[in-house]
Amino acid sequence: MSDSTGMQLFAQAEVVDSPSVVEQLTRGEVDMQVATAKRWARSLTQFRQSALAMAAENGKIAGACFYVLPRGGKKIEGPSIRLAEIVAQCWGNLRCESRVLGSDATTVTAQATAWDMQSNVLVRKEVRRRITDSEGRRYNDDMIIMTGNAACSIALRNAIFTVVPQTYVASIFEHCKKVAAGERGTLEQARAHWLKWWEEKGAPRERIFELLGRKGAEEITVDDINTLQGLSNALNDGETSLEDLFGTEPQESTGTRKFGFKARQAKGAKPSAQEVTESIPHGDKP
């Protein structure tokens, strides 16, 4: 390659990388998206029909669209990350993104943006999550990455549900709970399924009853089944952890006994990758 050609390529790179050109390209992209949004304005009727069709396609999908968290002796419930993804798809003219801003010694911080190109409403949310265990030890790199990913998802959900008015989401949210309840089979089958699900995660049955305020399986109601399913979504989405939900088992003659992989760790066993992921504490809902 001749020197003159090399100088030509270098000059071209300088022009492309100049801030003014990048700014012009970004502005042109945004202007095009805004113009498209104005030309193809959303239909609220179509949004509701599409979102309901997607979210309530079957009981499994509907059941993933809400979460439940115990806070201060009460239950906090709301639309989950999965429902936020459906709403974003069906709302239209919505630009979303999320990223990890960084981490310090004890926390990781994620940021998400949702921009309604049609109404020109932009919302930016930040979520912070702990990256230390109950004894103050910092997570390894893989666990920090997983915690950051969970924080990004939660921040994105919060941003989407701030841009899209809650009045349009509430009816879809309530319908999902009804569809999920209607496809679980009998109450006895639902009780057995969710008790088994939580026990396989490492939650003792007596602690499940304690969390629900019940004395036994026969007292578990349809609302309790919704709670158990919503808690499972919160666990899977990184909203909470087994430790946050159930803590440790009651004192026994042999002392305090922990459940799940912590009990096996005490005996020298190593946790599986899935158990490590599920054990990451994420603190309160933002």
Buried (B, 14 or more C-beta within 10 A) or exposed (E): EEEEEEEEEEEEEEEEEEEEEEEEEEEEEEEEBBEEBEEEEBEEEEBBEBBBEBBBEEBEBBBBBBBBBBEEEEBBBBBBBBBBBBBBEBBBBBBBEBEBBEBEEEBBBBBBBBBBBBEEEEBBBBBBBBBEBEEEEBBEEEBBBBBBBBBBBBBBBBBBBBBBEEEBBEEBBEBBBEBBBEBBEEBEEBBEBBBEEBEEBBBBEEBBBEBBEBEEBEEBEEEBBBBBBBBBBBBBBBBBBBBBBBEBBEEEEEEEBBBBBBBBEEEEEEBEEEBBBBBBBBBEBB
